[in-house]
Each structure stands twice: as C-alpha cells, then as structure tokens.
Amino acid sequence: MAVKFAHTFMYSTITAAAAAALFYALSSVRMVVLEAYTVNDTYLGSMFVLLLALIIGLAMWPMVLEKGK
C-alpha cells in the first residue's frame, strides 16, 4: 500500500524544521562564543540544513511509514 504524499511531506517538513531549529540554536551559541561566525552564516546554514533535511526526509519517511502499517 502506498503512503500518501501529504503525510510524507508533513512528517518531512516537521523533521526538517526541528533539525533547522536545533542547528540555529547551536550555531547562535557558537556565534556568540567565537566571533569568526556572522549572523549570515547562521541564517544560511540553517536554510541549508532545512533544505537538506527536507530532501532526506522525503526519501526516508515513506519507508518508515510503510513499515508502520
């Protein structure tokens, strides 16, 4: 039975947002400690993590959801 794309996209988006928020929180602390990183580094790094986690999530979540059935 095929997993619906809406469920896959929803789980992938939630996972990606959580990963990006974690990256943002950790890199913000790092930016305060080390002055080598700028605000732009933190923002662009968070966007990169968001997109990468979204792509990986769209590939992985169908397998996880299919095993749950």
C-alpha positions in Angstrom: 0.0 0.0 0.0 1.4 3.3 -1.0 2.0 6.1 1.5 0.2 9.4 0.7 2.5 12.2 -0.3 0.8 14.6 2.1 1.7 12.5 5.1 5.3 12.1 3.9 5.6 15.8 3.2 4.1 16.7 6.6 6.5 14.5 8.6 9.4 15.5 6.5 8.7 19.2 7.0 8.3 18.8 10.7 11.6 16.9 10.9 13.4 19.4 8.8 12.1 22.3 10.8 13.2 20.7 14.0 16.7 20.0 12.6 17.0 23.6 11.3 15.9 25.0 14.7 18.4 22.8 16.5 21.2 23.9 14.1 20.1 27.6 14.6 20.2 27.3 18.3 23.6 25.6 18.4 25.1 27.9 15.9 23.8 31.0 17.7 25.6 29.9 20.8 28.7 29.3 18.8 28.4 32.7 17.1 28.5 34.4 20.5 31.5 32.4 21.7 33.5 32.7 18.5 33.5 35.9 16.6 34.5 34.2 13.4 30.9 33.4 12.5 28.4 36.1 11.4 24.7 36.3 11.5 24.6 35.5 7.8 26.5 32.3 8.4 23.9 31.2 10.9 20.9 32.1 8.7 22.3 30.5 5.6 23.5 27.4 7.5 20.0 27.0 8.9 18.5 27.2 5.4 20.9 24.7 4.1 20.1 22.3 6.9 16.4 22.8 6.4 16.6 22.0 2.6 18.9 19.1 3.1 16.8 17.6 5.9 13.7 18.1 3.8 15.2 16.2 0.8 16.5 13.4 3.0 13.2 13.2 4.9 11.2 12.9 1.6 13.4 10.0 0.8 13.3 8.3 4.2 9.8 8.9 5.6 7.9 6.7 3.0 10.0 3.7 4.2 9.4 4.4 7.8 5.6 5.0 7.3 5.3 1.9 5.2 6.9 -0.3 7.9 4.4 1.1 10.5 1.5 -0.4 8.6 
